């Protein structure tokens, strides 16, 4: 009887739309849920794997059971374990005629298999069959699977059927067929290149869902080849216009916005089409202007569209009016309390600054707030912005900040990035040698293992060759300051290997050059390095070579050399080293010590590292030796080329010399090549930098950095490179004053930098008067970031009036300063969560019926509020805080709150049922997992 | 992020590609818009994973471990985005569940945040005030719904109604099976009274 009851309960559960699985499975999920540690979870899963392995071997498993096993396999795989032993059963299940089972089978294979798995070939046949099915749900399931499982080789097997389905009567099928074709295009563009016109056709589909899906492949196609889609500009604009005018069905509305996801997609496409195209851009002005006016900036989705508009405007050739609208939107973002919006604002600023460099000045304090925010994400975005707006006037502040941040983080990925940015900026804009060396020291000290080795070589070259001016005095000062700083740093424990190499090299070359430090002092330091890092052979090698140089300079200058005892023992140790390189260096050093001054001077002349060594490629100095050998009867040498000419028996060697390697890969089957087998668009796709696309635009910082890196490795510190980066027409006006390369000699160079300083002055003075509580520290930072460098304020004031009278129009008048006094009023008033205010903005409320009368009490509305408070962009932060804390309080799992929780759902009966179900499941609500029971949405 | 060599390409004279190796980030263009979807509970337990870009099982575990470590420890008022290994992860917390989606660095984060919300709203509509428990025991249904929303990492349908319609069409078959079950359960209930 008792047993029957359990069965009845389980069956009843199934009919309730509850969990519908067997006790075993529910127990599994439950025990995983209660597992206290990852190890315990793993143990449970492993025993489950054993059970399933055994069960799957049983003969004649009923299909219902099999379906559950497969879902259990999915669960195992989801938890990160290998369920490959059961893959074949999932594949088999896709063959089943029952759609329910088929769907489970397809779900499992799409989750288990990737497109290169061996089992795919067994599914292709089923997919083909299912694509022909009368039941559109079967077709949909098959199309879903196609998007995940079909690879380049199997595309032809399903392509004709997928193309047929583009005209299927069900819009769901058409949509999925479009997505499948899109997937094929991504996998192998050539396989569907003849079908591209279909995408254009589907753009006019009656169903907005199909039209929206078509935008995905069109976006990709336009990214690859803008010019052949220019004719669609007006179509896209008119679609966007219709969408904003609410011509689409209501069901596409999202938070009162008409089809926002389609709008965003369209804006992305328009950004591509309008890039660098004046006439295309002009068509878009109207609709973009409308969007700025209409967009509801109180919802998240409205802001998402606004942000996309800003991006679009930064890509196309904008009108001044649009730029202004974009700047307004950005300032709204920056003034918001929401970190998300601040982030978007900083990002937008970084985009617009390329077009109108003045825009950042209005927001200087907001930017500094973001820079000092505890949120790492925001901070990093702000550093990205600063990186974009670096010029020689503010490089010191920015790079100092960057290095400080770099030192403070542990994330190696980002550390590498910011370190290379520091190096790049320092190389490009360094105001003085001392500063440059300081920055490089910092970067090497803290991220030496992460930076490119070329940076180290660059630094050594710089120290050796100086800054390019023929000023030996300045060069030796630079060297001395480098040596001094290195001697200081050396005592620190655990320096990166690369940095030690630089230090050793510099000390070896220039340690004793000025006579300030004695040879024994420097050599002692070098021995210490070799001793402390005895496991690093490269460092040791550098140290020994440096010692050799020190002693060589000593001998050459005729002084008596006392080899330190620790140095002597180092040499002795290395003479027996397992590393042949170290051994060789040690022997060389030993030999050198025995030589006289004249010989040593010709071996290691002083400061000769930059002198070109002429390599005699012809080895002419051996001519005499060869002559002798030939005279005594040796065969003369015949070069490879001559040999191959002599042996011209097969046509193999008759080919051009550099074509020979390709022979290994030749196959006869490809005898008649199609000249156009590599489509032109594929080749343009491969061009990394000049492509005027969305993506290349986004990666610009990377590409420019790589360029400058390459160049700088060839030349040296590029102080004259300032103009190149910032020499774009829009920049010239504001940076022209400061773009003259600073003199290398003066350590504390000051820059006139009139243009920038002047426009930042006005807003700053207005902060001083209006907001006395603003940290003076911040103001100073703002001035140094956005204004000039170290010249006094009054100086700048007087000069600003004289030089740039027109600037006044660009900088905001004092009254519109960017400090938010009050956040804009919010639609959702979270301070007073009344039922009506929630209903007004909550589409779900309408669907779920009116709130239960119980929900009038504070706690329940709060739970509803959590969701929407997060969603709403400009809530006051304190109210969110309290909502969250209340939420976590109520989730502590004591009986009282538990009861109140049952009333939280929109339908108390349903919630009670759920609760009962939970109790039936035997999950104890007061266990360590109380949140298990909390509603996600309220 | 310096790339001296952007890619290595071996092509035969007939134009057949023999080998490709990509170093520059623009290779990401060939991948999906959304790289993966991840649902993690506040205790760090995985509730749902869906991978649109290729990751091995080992990489997956690593990704989950790393991301849940970062995301679970973030404060409530901070950004809903994190920069992670050159990608961006957009996450949002609903009660005790974190919904995460990984996108390219250049994508619109707010839009993805709304896609997450869109998904949650659809789940809510389907389950009737969804809770974590629904997703724990009915994760396969959550997968079905996700498959109707996102395909190959792209948003395929932005209408809640359309998604609901096709899911319910699929479920009608399930309902048919369940009706049988409930009639049996009634019989049993009668018998055990």
Boltz contact constraints between the chains, C-beta under 6 A:
constraints:
  - contact:
      token1: [A, 4]
      token2: [B, 188]
      max_distance: 6.0
  - contact:
      token1: [A, 4]
      token2: [B, 192]
      max_distance: 6.0
  - contact:
      token1: [A, 5]
      token2: [B, 192]
      max_distance: 6.0
  - contact:
      token1: [A, 8]
      token2: [B, 185]
      max_distance: 6.0
  - contact:
      token1: [A, 8]
      token2: [B, 188]
      max_distance: 6.0
  - contact:
      token1: [A, 8]
      token2: [B, 189]
      max_distance: 6.0
  - contact:
      token1: [A, 11]
      token2: [B, 181]
      max_distance: 6.0
  - contact:
      token1: [A, 11]
      token2: [B, 184]
      max_distance: 6.0
  - contact:
      token1: [A, 11]
      token2: [B, 185]
      max_distance: 6.0
  - contact:
      token1: [A, 12]
      token2: [B, 185]
      max_distance: 6.0
  - contact:
      token1: [A, 14]
      token2: [B, 178]
      max_distance: 6.0
  - contact:
      token1: [A, 14]
      token2: [B, 181]
      max_distance: 6.0
  - contact:
      token1: [A, 15]
      token2: [B, 178]
      max_distance: 6.0
  - contact:
      token1: [A, 15]
      token2: [B, 181]
      max_distance: 6.0
  - contact:
      token1: [A, 15]
      token2: [B, 182]
      max_distance: 6.0
  - contact:
      token1: [A, 19]
      token2: [B, 137]
      max_distance: 6.0
  - contact:
      token1: [A, 29]
      token2: [B, 136]
      max_distance: 6.0
  - contact:
      token1: [A, 29]
      token2: [B, 137]
      max_distance: 6.0
  - contact:
      token1: [A, 71]
      token2: [B, 140]
      max_distance: 6.0
  - contact:
      token1: [A, 78]
      token2: [B, 49]
      max_distance: 6.0
  - contact:
      token1: [A, 79]
      token2: [B, 46]
      max_distance: 6.0
  - contact:
      token1: [A, 80]
      token2: [B, 61]
      max_distance: 6.0
  - contact:
      token1: [A, 99]
      token2: [B, 173]
      max_distance: 6.0
  - contact:
      token1: [A, 100]
      token2: [B, 173]
      max_distance: 6.0
  - contact:
      token1: [A, 107]
      token2: [B, 143]
      max_distance: 6.0
  - contact:
      token1: [A, 114]
      token2: [B, 54]
      max_distance: 6.0
  - contact:
      token1: [A, 137]
      token2: [B, 170]
      max_distance: 6.0
  - contact:
      token1: [A, 144]
      token2: [B, 147]
      max_distance: 6.0
  - contact:
      token1: [A, 147]
      token2: [B, 151]
      max_distance: 6.0
  - contact:
      token1: [A, 147]
      token2: [B, 152]
      max_distance: 6.0
  - contact:
      token1: [A, 172]
      token2: [B, 166]
      max_distance: 6.0
  - contact:
      token1: [A, 179]
      token2: [B, 151]
      max_distance: 6.0
  - contact:
      token1: [A, 179]
      token2: [B, 156]
      max_distance: 6.0
  - contact:
      token1: [A, 183]
      token2: [B, 152]
      max_distance: 6.0
  - contact:
      token1: [A, 186]
      token2: [B, 30]
      max_distance: 6.0
  - contact:
      token1: [A, 209]
      token2: [B, 157]
      max_distance: 6.0
  - contact:
      token1: [A, 209]
      token2: [B, 162]
      max_distance: 6.0
  - contact:
      token1: [A, 213]
      token2: [B, 156]
      max_distance: 6.0
  - contact:
      token1: [A, 216]
      token2: [B, 154]
      max_distance: 6.0
  - contact:
      token1: [A, 251]
      token2: [B, 159]
      max_distance: 6.0
  - contact:
      token1: [A, 251]
      token2: [B, 161]
      max_distance: 6.0
  - contact:
      token1: [A, 252]
      token2: [B, 159]
      max_distance: 6.0
  - contact:
      token1: [A, 261]
      token2: [B, 155]
      max_distance: 6.0
  - contact:
      token1: [A, 261]
      token2: [B, 158]
      max_distance: 6.0
  - contact:
      token1: [A, 264]
      token2: [B, 111]
      max_distance: 6.0
  - contact:
      token1: [A, 300]
      token2: [B, 114]
      max_distance: 6.0
  - contact:
      token1: [A, 301]
      token2: [B, 114]
      max_distance: 6.0
  - contact:
      token1: [A, 303]
      token2: [B, 110]
      max_distance: 6.0
  - contact:
      token1: [A, 304]
      token2: [B, 110]
      max_distance: 6.0
  - contact:
      token1: [A, 304]
      token2: [B, 111]
      max_distance: 6.0
  - contact:
      token1: [A, 304]
      token2: [B, 114]
      max_distance: 6.0
  - contact:
      token1: [A, 307]
      token2: [B, 110]
      max_distance: 6.0
  - contact:
      token1: [A, 308]
      token2: [B, 108]
      max_distance: 6.0
  - contact:
      token1: [A, 339]
      token2: [B, 78]
      max_distance: 6.0
  - contact:
      token1: [A, 339]
      token2: [B, 79]
      max_distance: 6.0
  - contact:
      token1: [A, 340]
      token2: [B, 79]
      max_distance: 6.0
  - contact:
      token1: [A, 340]
      token2: [B, 80]
      max_distance: 6.0
  - contact:
      token1: [A, 343]
      token2: [B, 79]
      max_distance: 6.0
  - contact:
      token1: [A, 375]
      token2: [B, 78]
      max_distance: 6.0
  - contact:
      token1: [A, 375]
      token2: [B, 79]
      max_distance: 6.0
  - contact:
      token1: [A, 377]
      token2: [B, 79]
      max_distance: 6.0
  - contact:
      token1: [A, 377]
      token2: [B, 81]
      max_distance: 6.0
  - contact:
      token1: [A, 377]
      token2: [B, 82]
      max_distance: 6.0
  - contact:
      token1: [A, 378]
      token2: [B, 79]
      max_distance: 6.0
  - contact:
      token1: [A, 380]
      token2: [B, 83]
      max_distance: 6.0
  - contact:
      token1: [A, 413]
      token2: [B, 85]
      max_distance: 6.0
  - contact:
      token1: [A, 417]
      token2: [B, 1]
      max_distance: 6.0
  - contact:
      token1: [A, 452]
      token2: [B, 2]
      max_distance: 6.0
  - contact:
      token1: [A, 665]
      token2: [B, 12]
      max_distance: 6.0
  - contact:
      token1: [A, 670]
      token2: [B, 14]
      max_distance: 6.0
  - contact:
      token1: [A, 673]
      token2: [B, 14]
      max_distance: 6.0
  - contact:
      token1: [A, 677]
      token2: [B, 15]
      max_distance: 6.0
  - contact:
      token1: [A, 678]
      token2: [B, 15]
      max_distance: 6.0
  - contact:
      token1: [A, 688]
      token2: [B, 6]
      max_distance: 6.0
  - contact:
      token1: [A, 688]
      token2: [B, 24]
      max_distance: 6.0
  - contact:
      token1: [A, 688]
      token2: [B, 26]
      max_distance: 6.0
  - contact:
      token1: [A, 695]
      token2: [B, 26]
      max_distance: 6.0
  - contact:
      token1: [A, 695]
      token2: [B, 29]
      max_distance: 6.0
  - contact:
      token1: [A, 698]
      token2: [B, 106]
      max_distance: 6.0
  - contact:
      token1: [A, 699]
      token2: [B, 25]
      max_distance: 6.0
  - contact:
      token1: [A, 702]
      token2: [B, 1]
      max_distance: 6.0
  - contact:
      token1: [A, 706]
      token2: [B, 2]
      max_distance: 6.0
  - contact:
      token1: [A, 706]
      token2: [B, 3]
      max_distance: 6.0
  - contact:
      token1: [A, 709]
      token2: [B, 2]
      max_distance: 6.0
  - contact:
      token1: [A, 877]
      token2: [B, 77]
      max_distance: 6.0
  - contact:
      token1: [A, 884]
      token2: [B, 76]
      max_distance: 6.0
  - contact:
      token1: [A, 905]
      token2: [B, 129]
      max_distance: 6.0
  - contact:
      token1: [A, 906]
      token2: [B, 129]
      max_distance: 6.0
  - contact:
      token1: [A, 910]
      token2: [B, 128]
      max_distance: 6.0
  - contact:
      token1: [A, 931]
      token2: [B, 42]
      max_distance: 6.0
  - contact:
      token1: [A, 931]
      token2: [B, 96]
      max_distance: 6.0
  - contact:
      token1: [A, 932]
      token2: [B, 132]
      max_distance: 6.0
  - contact:
      token1: [A, 934]
      token2: [B, 95]
      max_distance: 6.0
  - contact:
      token1: [A, 934]
      token2: [B, 96]
      max_distance: 6.0
  - contact:
      token1: [A, 935]
      token2: [B, 129]
      max_distance: 6.0
  - contact:
      token1: [A, 935]
      token2: [B, 131]
      max_distance: 6.0
  - contact:
      token1: [A, 936]
      token2: [B, 94]
      max_distance: 6.0
  - contact:
      token1: [A, 936]
      token2: [B, 95]
      max_distance: 6.0
  - contact:
      token1: [A, 936]
      token2: [B, 130]
      max_distance: 6.0
  - contact:
      token1: [A, 936]
      token2: [B, 131]
      max_distance: 6.0
  - contact:
      token1: [A, 937]
      token2: [B, 124]
      max_distance: 6.0
  - contact:
      token1: [A, 937]
      token2: [B, 129]
      max_distance: 6.0
  - contact:
      token1: [A, 937]
      token2: [B, 130]
      max_distance: 6.0
